[in-house]
Amino acid sequence: MASAPVRAALEVRPIQISVRPTLDPAGLIRPELLSRAREALDFHAGRIANRDRIYLVDFAMHSAEPRLFELNMISGEVEAFRTAHGRGSDPEHSGFAHRFSNVQDSHQSSVGAYLIAGPGHGTIHGPNVLLDGLDYTNSLARQRAIIIHGADYAEPDFLAREGKLGRSFGCFSTAHADLHTLRQRMGEGRMLFAFG
């Protein structure tokens, strides 16, 4: 009969394997955007308390396309919404954002990582989601009142009529129904990352 140490050495022990989900299995998010967002999530780890979901905006896409992505970091699944860009980012109103700024009254969208600061309610746009810029490219977001809000020019009937969304003053404007969904899901302490 084998001694106790030998028996212990012969026992089969289960191996712990940590399996990460495949992020965005449908391939909706541009790989460069996803890579940069993951880098930003790690860089700002001390500020981002909730890492179960992140939000990404692809300003390289036309405004008619769903380009605000909710990425579930646990399941890997993605849901997409439409969002407008600033009129200063697209002066010709082509539907594509070409310029980005962190300057007051530029009416341009800002790129970079944002901390989602929770639901708010304003006198002009009503219900919204508050954002704080974490990078030099968007550090004045709160002073510029860059938020996520609902807008008639982001509604499906406007898109059907015009072939593109209208333009904001730099905010991430969405359809009112999408804003309702996003306000509930975004909560507070998650990251939104915008990239052109």
N, C-alpha and C positions, 0 to 999 in steps of 0.2 A: 504494500500500500504506500502511495506517495506521501511524502511529508507535507505538512501544512503549507510551507512556502512554495513547494513545487505545485501543489493543487491550486494555489492562488495564481501562480504564473500561467497555469493551463486554462483557467476560466476565461470564457469569452465575455468581454465587456462591450456594451453598445458604444458605438462611436457617435459623438455629437457632431452633427453637420448643420451649419447654419446656411440655409438656402435663401438667397435674396430673390425677390420677385423680379421678373423682367419688367422694367419700366416702359410704359407705352408700347405694349405688344402690337398695337395696330399701326404704329409708326406715324402718328398724327403730328408729333412735335419734331421740328427740324433738329437733327443731331447736335449741331453747333449750339443751338439755343439750350438744349437740355444739358449739355456739357458745361456751359457757362453758368447755368442756374445751379447746378450741383456744386460747382466751385464756389459760387456766392453763398450757398447754404452753409458750406464748411467755413468759409472766411468769416461769416457773420454768426457763427454758431452761438456765441455768447449772448446775442441779442434775439435769436429766434428760439422761443421757448417751445413752440409746437411744430414738430417736424413730420407729422403724420400726413399732411397734405401741403403742397406748394402750388403756387399759381404763376403761370408764365404767359407773357404777352409777346407775340412775334410781329413786330412792326415792319418786318420785311414782306409780310403778306398784305394783300389788298383788303380794304375795310369791309368788302362784301363777304369775305371769308371768316368763318369762326376762327379767331386767333388769340383768344384768351382761354388758356388751358388750365383746368384743375387736374393736377396729377396726384393720385393717391399713392403715397410712398410705401404703403403696406401691401396693397394688392397690385400696384403697377398700372391700374386702370386710369383712363383719361376721359374727361368730359370737356367739350369745347363750347365756347360762347362767342358772340360777336362783341367787339368794342371799338369805339371811335378813337381817333387821334386828334391832336390839336390843329387848329386852322393854320397856325404859324409853321407847323411841320409839313404842310401840304398847301401852299398858297394858291396853286393852280387848281386845287380840288380834283386831283386825278384819282384819289382813292388810296394813294400810296404816301406814307410818311417818309420824307427825305431829310428833314432837319430836326435836330433835337437840342434842347436848351434847358438850363437850370435858372434862367434869368426871369425876374418878375416882369409881367406884361409882354413876354415874348409870344404868348399863346401857343407855345410849342410843347409837345410831349417831352418827357424826360425819361431816359433809360437808366437801368441799374436796378439794384435791390431795394425793395421797400419793406418795412415792417408794417403789417396790417395791424392797425391800432384799435379796431373794433367798429361797431356800428355807430353812426352819428345821425344827426338830423339838422339840416340847414334851412335858412329862411328862403333861399332861392331854389334849390334843387330838392328839398325835402329829405327823405331817407337817403342815406349814403353809407359808404365805408370809408373810414379815415385811414390815411397813409402817412408814414414817416419815412423820408428818404434816408438811406444808409450809406450812400456813396456820394462822392463829390459831384457826380452828374445829376443828382436829384436831392441834394441835401436841403434845398429850400422848399420842398414839396409842401410842408405844412404852412409856411408863410405864403406860398402861392395858392393855397387852397386846392391842391391837386388831390382829388378824391375819386372814388368810384360812385357814380350816380346814374339814375335812370334819365333817359332823354327821348323825346318824341322822334328826333332825327336818328335814333338807333333802333327804332321799331321796325318789324318786318314789312309793314306797308310802305314806309319810307324807302326801305331798301328795294322793294319790288318796283316802286315808281322811279327811283333815281339810279338804281344799279350800284349804289355805294351808300355808305352811311354818311350822315352829316359830320361836321367837325366841332370839336369842343374848344375850350380855351386852354387845353392841356390835360384835362381830366380823362379818365378811363370811363367814358359814357357807355351804358348798355341799355338794352330794352328793359322796360320796367319790370316785366316778369322775371327776367334774368337777374336783375338787381335783387329782387325779393329772394330768389334762390341763393345767390352769392352771399347776401348779408347773413343768412342763416348758417351757411357752411364755412365762411371765412373766419368768423369769430374774431379772435384776437391772438396776437403772438405768432402768426404764421408769416411766410415770406411771399411776396409777389416780386417777380423778376421780369423786367421789360428789356427787350433787346431789338435793335434794328438790323 
